[in-house]
Amino acid sequence: MNVEALKVLIVDDHMLMRSMVENYCLSMGFKTIKACSGGAQALNAMRTDDYDLVLMDWGMPDIPGIEVLKTLRADKKNDRTAIVMVTAESEDLRLIEALEAGATSYLVKPFSQEDFEKNVRNVLEWLKKQRG
Protein backbone atom coordinates (compact mmCIF):
# COMPACT_ATOMS: atom_id res chain seq x y z
CA MET A 1 0.00 0.00 0.00
CA ASN A 2 1.38 3.38 -1.02
CA VAL A 3 1.43 5.37 2.23
CA GLU A 4 2.31 8.57 0.36
CA ALA A 5 -1.20 8.56 -1.14
CA LEU A 6 -3.00 8.02 2.18
CA LYS A 7 -4.48 10.81 4.29
CA VAL A 8 -3.93 10.70 8.04
CA LEU A 9 -5.88 12.51 10.77
CA ILE A 10 -4.23 12.78 14.20
CA VAL A 11 -6.55 13.68 17.09
CA ASP A 12 -5.08 14.44 20.51
CA ASP A 13 -5.52 17.31 22.94
CA HIS A 14 -1.80 17.27 23.85
CA MET A 15 0.39 19.13 21.38
CA LEU A 16 3.51 17.07 22.17
CA MET A 17 1.67 13.81 21.50
CA ARG A 18 0.25 15.17 18.21
CA SER A 19 3.76 16.21 17.20
CA MET A 20 5.31 12.87 18.13
CA VAL A 21 2.65 10.87 16.25
CA GLU A 22 3.02 13.18 13.25
CA ASN A 23 6.80 12.65 13.24
CA TYR A 24 6.32 8.88 13.42
CA CYS A 25 3.89 9.08 10.47
CA LEU A 26 6.32 11.19 8.46
CA SER A 27 9.12 8.71 9.14
CA MET A 28 6.88 5.95 7.73
CA GLY A 29 6.40 7.93 4.51
CA PHE A 30 2.96 9.47 5.04
CA LYS A 31 2.74 12.87 3.33
CA THR A 32 -0.80 14.16 3.94
CA ILE A 33 -1.33 14.62 7.68
CA LYS A 34 -3.82 16.83 9.51
CA ALA A 35 -3.81 17.30 13.27
CA CYS A 36 -6.78 18.18 15.49
CA SER A 37 -6.76 19.07 19.17
CA GLY A 38 -10.18 17.67 20.03
CA GLY A 39 -13.15 15.55 19.11
CA ALA A 40 -15.25 18.36 17.69
CA GLN A 41 -12.44 19.39 15.34
CA ALA A 42 -12.02 15.76 14.29
CA LEU A 43 -15.71 15.34 13.47
CA ASN A 44 -15.62 18.55 11.44
CA ALA A 45 -12.49 17.41 9.59
CA MET A 46 -14.12 14.06 8.78
CA ARG A 47 -17.23 15.84 7.46
CA THR A 48 -15.21 18.01 5.10
CA ASP A 49 -12.59 15.50 3.90
CA ASP A 50 -11.98 11.77 3.61
CA TYR A 51 -9.18 10.26 5.67
CA ASP A 52 -7.73 6.78 5.32
CA LEU A 53 -6.28 6.55 8.82
CA VAL A 54 -7.41 8.25 12.03
CA LEU A 55 -5.13 8.10 15.08
CA MET A 56 -7.25 9.26 18.01
CA ASP A 57 -6.78 9.83 21.72
CA TRP A 58 -9.49 8.51 24.05
CA GLY A 59 -9.41 11.20 26.74
CA MET A 60 -10.13 14.63 25.32
CA PRO A 61 -11.88 17.45 27.17
CA ASP A 62 -14.52 18.34 24.56
CA ILE A 63 -15.70 15.00 23.12
CA PRO A 64 -14.06 11.76 24.28
CA GLY A 65 -12.40 9.76 21.51
CA ILE A 66 -14.69 6.79 22.11
CA GLU A 67 -17.71 9.00 21.35
CA VAL A 68 -16.04 10.34 18.21
CA LEU A 69 -15.32 6.74 17.19
CA LYS A 70 -18.97 5.75 17.66
CA THR A 71 -20.14 8.79 15.69
CA LEU A 72 -17.75 8.06 12.83
CA ARG A 73 -18.70 4.38 12.69
CA ALA A 74 -22.41 5.28 12.60
CA ASP A 75 -21.79 6.81 9.14
CA LYS A 76 -21.30 4.16 6.44
CA LYS A 77 -18.93 6.47 4.53
CA ASN A 78 -16.33 5.71 7.23
CA ASP A 79 -16.55 1.92 6.94
CA ARG A 80 -13.26 1.71 5.08
CA THR A 81 -11.44 4.23 7.28
CA ALA A 82 -8.98 2.76 9.76
CA ILE A 83 -9.45 4.23 13.24
CA VAL A 84 -6.78 3.56 15.85
CA MET A 85 -7.36 4.53 19.46
CA VAL A 86 -4.06 5.93 20.77
CA THR A 87 -4.54 6.22 24.50
CA ALA A 88 -3.32 5.78 28.05
CA GLU A 89 -6.47 3.72 28.73
CA SER A 90 -4.92 0.28 29.18
CA GLU A 91 -7.71 -1.64 30.94
CA ASP A 92 -8.99 -4.68 29.06
CA LEU A 93 -12.57 -3.38 29.34
CA ARG A 94 -11.55 -0.18 27.53
CA LEU A 95 -9.87 -2.19 24.77
CA ILE A 96 -12.98 -4.33 24.35
CA GLU A 97 -15.22 -1.24 24.36
CA ALA A 98 -13.13 0.40 21.64
CA LEU A 99 -13.02 -2.71 19.45
CA GLU A 100 -16.77 -3.28 19.86
CA ALA A 101 -17.36 0.37 18.90
CA GLY A 102 -15.45 -0.20 15.67
CA ALA A 103 -11.82 0.65 16.38
CA THR A 104 -9.49 -0.97 13.88
CA SER A 105 -6.70 -1.15 16.45
CA TYR A 106 -5.61 0.12 19.85
CA LEU A 107 -2.24 1.55 20.90
CA VAL A 108 -1.47 2.17 24.58
CA LYS A 109 0.62 5.20 25.60
CA PRO A 110 3.49 5.42 26.18
CA PHE A 111 4.75 3.59 23.10
CA SER A 112 7.96 3.45 21.11
CA GLN A 113 8.33 4.38 17.47
CA GLU A 114 8.87 0.67 16.78
CA ASP A 115 5.55 -0.25 18.48
CA PHE A 116 3.78 2.54 16.62
CA GLU A 117 5.11 1.45 13.24
CA LYS A 118 4.27 -2.22 13.88
CA ASN A 119 0.70 -1.28 14.80
CA VAL A 120 0.28 1.00 11.78
CA ARG A 121 1.69 -1.64 9.42
CA ASN A 122 -0.97 -4.08 10.71
CA VAL A 123 -3.64 -1.42 10.18
CA LEU A 124 -2.38 -0.85 6.63
CA GLU A 125 -2.92 -4.57 5.96
CA TRP A 126 -6.49 -4.17 7.24
CA LEU A 127 -6.98 -1.18 4.93
CA LYS A 128 -5.65 -3.16 1.97
CA LYS A 129 -8.17 -5.96 2.64
CA GLN A 130 -11.04 -3.47 3.08
CA ARG A 131 -10.30 -1.81 -0.21
CA GLY A 132 -9.64 -5.03 -2.11
N, C-alpha and C positions, 0 to 999 in steps of 0.2 A: 504494500500500500504506500502510495506516494504521500508522505507526511507534509511535503511542501504545499500540496494542494488542499490540505484540510484546514478548517477554521476551528480555533480553540477559544473557549470562553472560560476565564478563570474568575471564580467568585469567592472572595474572602474579605472579611472586614479588617484584617490586619495587613497593612501595606508591605511589611517585610515578608510575610508569607506569600502574598501575591507576586512580589518581586522574585522570590526564590523559585516558585513554581514556574513563572515565566522564563527564568534563566534555564531551568531544567528542560522546558519545552523547546527553547531555542537551541539548546545543545543537542536535542534529538532531531533537529531539522525542521521543526514547525516554523512557518513564516507569518501566518495570519493569526495574531493573538490579540484578544480584547480582554481587559480586566475590569471587573466590577467590584465595588466595595460592599454590596449588600444584595439581599434577595429581590428587592423591588427593582433595582437596576438590572439585575439578571433577567427577570421576567420581561422587562421592557426590551432588553437587547434581543431576547429570543423571539419577541413579537416582530421586531423590525429586521431580523437577519436570521439566516440558518447557520447553525454551528454543528460541526461533526462531533466534537468532544467538549464536554462541560466538566470542569474540575471544580467542585463546590464544597465549601466549608459547611458544616452542620450548624454550628452555633454563631448566628449573626443577630445583631440587635433588632433589625427591622422585621425581617421575615426569616425564620429558621430555614436552613438548607433543606431539611426533610419536607417542609411544606412547599418549597419551591419545586423540589423533585416531584412531589405528588401532583402539583399543578401542571408541570411540564408533561408528565406521563399521561395526564387526562386528555391531552391534545394529541390525536393520532399523527399529526405532522412531525412529532418528536419521537416516533417509534424507532427510527433508525439513527437516533442521536445517542451516542455513548455518554452516560452521566456517571461520573466517579465522585463519590463522597470522600472528601479529603478532610479528616477531622481528628480531633483528640478523643472523640467518643469511642472507647475501645471495648465497651461491654458487649457481650455476645447478643444481648437483646436488641441493642442499637443496630448491630450489623444485620441481624435478621429483619428488623423493621425497615432498614434502608433497602435491602434486597427485595423484600416483599413489596415495597413501594415502587420498585422499578429501577433501582440503581444497577448499573452495569458492573460496578466494582466498588471497592471500599479500601481506602488507604489511611492508616492510622498515623497521626503526628506523634512524635517527630519521626521523620523517615529520611533515609539517605537518598542521594541521587540514584544510586544503583537500584534501590527498592522502588523508587518512583518510575524509573525507566522500565523495569521488569513489569510493573503493574500496567503501565501505558502500552507496552508491547502486547500484553495479553488482551487489552481492550481493543487495540488495533486489529487483532485477529477476530474478535467479536464483530467489529465494524465490517470487516471484509466479508464475513459470513452473512451479515444482515443485508449487505448490498449486493451479494451474489456476484 
